[in-house]
Amino acid sequence: MGTRNGVPVHTRRASSRLRELRQRSGFTEKDVSRALGISMSKVSRMESGHRALKTDDVAALLGLYRIPARERQEVLSIVRDGSETNWWTSRSVPTSRVWDDLESFESEAVVLRSYETMLVPGLLQTPDYVEAITAALAPASPAIDIDALQTQRVERQLLLHSDRRYEFLIEQAVLDRHIGSAEVMYHQYQRMSALADRSNITLRVVPTKAGAHAGLTGPLLYFEFPEHEDLLLSESRSSASYVEDPRCLADAREALQMLRKVALSPEESANLIKRVSNGLERQP
């Protein structure tokens, strides 16, 4: 952990959104500087998440970019809540917006730690696995766009081929739960095995025989940043919560540490995944 600053998650996400909106609108930092009569360094600082944002400044940018009223209000609402250290997002928010938020934090983090109880972590999923999940969820979530979700997964997975470090802890039940056909699962296991061989990725299985442990409260995704406070993502059926509260972060770190103690080693985990994969390969 390096030197951290106290810029809350709301401000950081609003800053990222401003950069995305500027680029989407075709403006350069120099264009904005000339149009609004402000320095390029101020534009850069507003987009970097290293300083608090003022509503009037943000409104001027959004007006320049001609952002639609509804989206403009969403961004301004985030700015007004900038001093809040936690961020709760309802599932009523467009799915694409939730993905954008997640991708933004993933791209800024230098370390991501994940614990999953039900499904293969999103960053490790194959397109066919994603499609099988979506098909199962479709009756309850008819608005899900399979093609968009697959594309989003592939784009996120490009981050795996970087210097970022990843730690994936998964329950053995994830391996036992067949999503889609045997062929889908076989290729999913193969992908997990291939990625686990990368030097920046650690994949460990928490065996069923571990019994009761610190992960029983549910899955989590933990982000570590080079300059900002760490961030915890906790999801439920109806919402996603980004939490910066020090006590919650400490609790999550402790849970991850306790899970490491009961998990199989990376080598044992790789062997288990290989055995499960071989079992499917031998099926007629």
C-alpha positions in Angstrom: 0.0 0.0 0.0 1.4 3.4 -1.0 0.5 6.9 0.0 -3.2 7.4 -0.3 -5.4 10.4 -0.6 -8.9 10.9 0.7 -10.8 11.5 -2.5 -14.0 9.5 -2.1 -15.3 6.9 -4.6 -18.1 9.3 -5.8 -15.6 11.9 -6.8 -13.3 9.4 -8.5 -16.1 7.9 -10.5 -17.5 11.3 -11.5 -14.0 12.3 -12.7 -13.8 9.1 -14.8 -17.2 9.8 -16.2 -16.1 13.3 -17.2 -13.1 11.9 -19.1 -15.3 9.4 -20.8 -17.9 12.0 -21.8 -15.3 14.4 -23.1 -13.7 11.6 -25.3 -17.2 10.5 -26.4 -18.0 14.0 -27.4 -14.8 14.4 -29.5 -13.2 17.1 -27.4 -9.5 17.2 -26.4 -8.3 18.8 -23.2 -7.1 21.7 -25.3 -10.5 22.2 -26.8 -12.1 22.4 -23.4 -9.5 24.8 -22.1 -10.2 27.2 -25.0 -13.9 26.9 -24.9 -14.3 27.5 -21.2 -11.3 29.7 -20.6 -9.8 27.4 -18.0 -6.3 25.9 -17.9 -5.6 22.4 -19.3 -4.1 21.4 -15.9 -7.5 22.1 -14.3 -9.3 20.0 -16.9 -6.7 17.2 -16.2 -7.1 17.5 -12.4 -10.9 17.3 -12.8 -10.6 14.1 -14.8 -8.0 12.4 -12.6 -9.9 12.0 -9.4 -7.3 13.8 -7.4 -9.3 16.8 -6.4 -12.9 17.6 -5.3 -15.3 18.6 -8.0 -17.5 21.7 -8.0 -21.0 21.4 -9.3 -20.8 24.6 -11.4 -17.5 23.5 -13.1 -19.0 20.1 -13.9 -22.2 21.6 -15.2 -20.2 23.8 -17.6 -18.4 20.7 -18.9 -21.6 18.8 -19.4 -23.2 21.7 -21.2 -20.2 22.0 -23.5 -20.4 18.3 -24.3 -24.1 18.6 -24.9 -24.9 15.7 -22.6 -28.6 14.7 -22.5 -30.5 16.1 -19.5 -31.1 12.7 -17.8 -27.4 11.7 -18.0 -26.4 15.2 -16.9 -28.5 14.9 -13.8 -27.0 11.5 -13.0 -23.4 12.9 -13.1 -24.3 16.0 -11.1 -26.0 13.9 -8.5 -22.8 11.9 -8.1 -20.8 15.2 -7.7 -23.2 16.5 -5.1 -22.7 13.3 -3.1 -19.0 13.6 -3.5 -18.2 13.7 0.2 -19.9 10.3 0.8 -17.4 7.5 1.2 -19.7 4.7 0.2 -21.7 4.3 -3.0 -24.8 2.2 -3.4 -26.2 1.4 -6.9 -29.7 0.0 -7.5 -30.2 -2.6 -10.2 -32.7 -0.2 -11.7 -29.8 1.7 -13.1 -29.1 0.7 -16.8 -26.8 -2.4 -16.9 -24.4 -0.6 -19.2 -23.8 2.1 -16.6 -23.1 -0.6 -13.9 -20.6 -2.2 -16.2 -18.9 1.2 -16.9 -18.5 1.8 -13.2 -17.0 -1.6 -12.6 -14.6 -1.4 -15.6 -13.5 2.1 -14.5 -12.4 0.8 -11.0 -10.9 -2.4 -12.5 -8.8 -0.3 -14.9 -7.5 1.9 -12.1 -6.7 -0.8 -9.6 -3.3 -2.4 -9.4 -4.5 -5.5 -7.4 -7.9 -7.2 -7.5 -8.9 -9.9 -5.1 -12.1 -11.9 -5.7 -14.0 -14.5 -3.7 -16.8 -16.3 -5.5 -19.3 -18.9 -4.1 -21.6 -19.6 -7.1 -20.0 -18.8 -10.4 -16.7 -18.6 -12.1 -15.4 -15.0 -11.6 -16.4 -12.7 -14.5 -12.8 -12.0 -15.5 -12.3 -15.8 -16.1 -15.6 -16.6 -17.9 -15.7 -17.8 -21.5 -18.3 -16.3 -23.9 -20.3 -19.6 -23.9 -20.3 -19.7 -20.1 -21.6 -16.1 -20.1 -24.3 -17.0 -22.6 -25.4 -20.0 -20.5 -25.7 -17.9 -17.4 -27.7 -15.2 -19.2 -30.1 -17.8 -20.7 -30.8 -19.0 -17.1 -31.3 -15.5 -15.8 -33.4 -14.3 -18.8 -36.8 -15.0 -17.3 -36.1 -12.8 -14.3 -34.0 -10.2 -16.3 -35.5 -10.0 -19.8 -33.6 -6.8 -20.5 -30.2 -8.5 -20.5 -28.3 -8.2 -23.8 -26.3 -11.4 -24.3 -24.1 -10.0 -27.1 -23.4 -6.8 -25.1 -22.6 -8.9 -22.0 -20.2 -11.1 -23.9 -18.5 -8.2 -25.4 -18.1 -6.5 -22.1 -16.6 -9.6 -20.5 -14.0 -9.9 -23.3 -13.0 -6.2 -23.0 -12.7 -6.5 -19.2 -10.5 -9.6 -19.6 -7.9 -7.7 -21.6 -6.8 -6.3 -18.2 -5.6 -9.8 -17.3 -2.8 -9.4 -19.8 -1.2 -6.5 -17.8 1.0 -5.9 -14.8 -2.0 -5.9 -12.5 -2.1 -8.7 -9.9 -5.2 -10.9 -9.5 -6.2 -13.2 -6.7 -9.2 -15.5 -7.3 -10.6 -17.6 -4.5 -13.5 -19.8 -5.5 -15.6 -22.4 -3.7 -15.3 -26.0 -5.0 -19.1 -25.8 -5.6 -18.2 -23.4 -8.5 -16.5 -26.3 -10.3 -19.2 -28.7 -9.5 -22.0 -26.5 -10.8 -22.4 -27.2 -14.5 -23.5 -24.0 -16.4 -24.6 -25.0 -19.9 -23.4 -28.2 -21.6 -20.4 -30.4 -20.7 -18.6 -28.9 -23.7 -19.1 -25.4 -22.3 -17.8 -26.4 -18.9 -14.8 -28.3 -20.4 -13.7 -25.1 -22.2 -14.3 -23.1 -19.1 -12.0 -25.3 -17.1 -9.4 -25.1 -19.8 -9.5 -21.4 -19.8 -9.2 -21.3 -16.0 -6.2 -23.6 -16.1 -4.5 -21.5 -18.8 -5.0 -18.2 -17.0 -3.9 -19.7 -13.6 -0.5 -20.3 -15.3 0.1 -16.6 -15.7 2.6 -15.1 -13.2 0.2 -12.2 -12.2 -2.8 -14.5 -11.5 -3.3 -16.7 -8.4 -6.3 -19.1 -8.5 -7.2 -21.1 -5.4 -10.1 -23.4 -4.6 -11.8 -23.5 -1.2 -12.6 -27.2 -0.8 -16.1 -28.2 0.4 -14.5 -30.1 3.3 -13.3 -26.8 4.7 -16.8 -26.6 6.2 -17.8 -23.3 8.0 -15.4 -20.4 7.2 -15.2 -16.6 6.9 -16.6 -16.6 3.3 -20.1 -17.7 4.4 -21.4 -14.1 4.3 -21.0 -14.1 0.5 -18.8 -13.2 -2.5 -16.7 -10.0 -2.6 -14.4 -8.1 -4.9 -11.6 -6.1 -3.4 -9.7 -3.3 -5.3 -6.3 -1.9 -4.3 -5.2 1.4 -5.9 -1.8 3.0 -6.0 -2.9 6.3 -4.6 -6.5 6.1 -3.4 -8.1 4.2 -0.6 -9.0 0.5 -1.2 -12.5 -0.3 -2.4 -14.9 -3.2 -1.7 -17.6 -4.2 -4.1 -20.4 -6.3 -2.6 -23.3 -7.3 -4.7 -26.8 -8.6 -4.1 -29.8 -9.4 -6.3 -31.0 -5.9 -6.3 -28.0 -3.7 -5.7 -24.2 -3.2 -5.8 -22.4 -1.4 -3.0 -18.9 0.2 -3.3 -17.6 0.6 0.2 -14.6 2.6 1.5 -15.4 2.4 5.2 -12.2 1.4 7.0 -13.9 -1.1 9.2 -15.6 -2.8 6.3 -12.3 -2.9 4.4 -10.5 -4.4 7.4 -13.2 -7.0 7.8 -12.9 -7.9 4.1 -9.1 -8.2 4.3 -9.4 -10.4 7.3 -12.0 -12.6 5.6 -9.7 -13.0 2.6 -6.8 -13.9 4.9 -8.8 -16.6 6.7 -10.0 -18.0 3.3 -6.4 -18.4 2.2 -5.8 -20.5 5.2 -8.4 -23.1 4.3 -8.0 -22.9 0.5 -6.0 -25.4 -1.5 -2.6 -24.3 -2.7 -2.4 -22.9 -6.3 -0.8 -26.2 -7.3 -3.5 -28.3 -5.6 -6.2 -26.1 -7.1 -4.8 -26.5 -10.6 -4.7 -30.3 -10.2 -8.3 -30.3 -9.0 -9.5 -28.2 -12.0 -7.5 -30.6 -14.3 -9.1 -33.7 -12.8 -12.6 -32.2 -13.2 -11.8 -31.2 -16.8 -10.4 -34.6 -17.6 -13.6 -36.2 -16.2 -15.6 -34.2 -18.7 -13.2 -35.0 -21.6 -13.7 -38.8 -21.0 -17.5 -38.5 -21.2 -19.0 -39.9 -24.4 
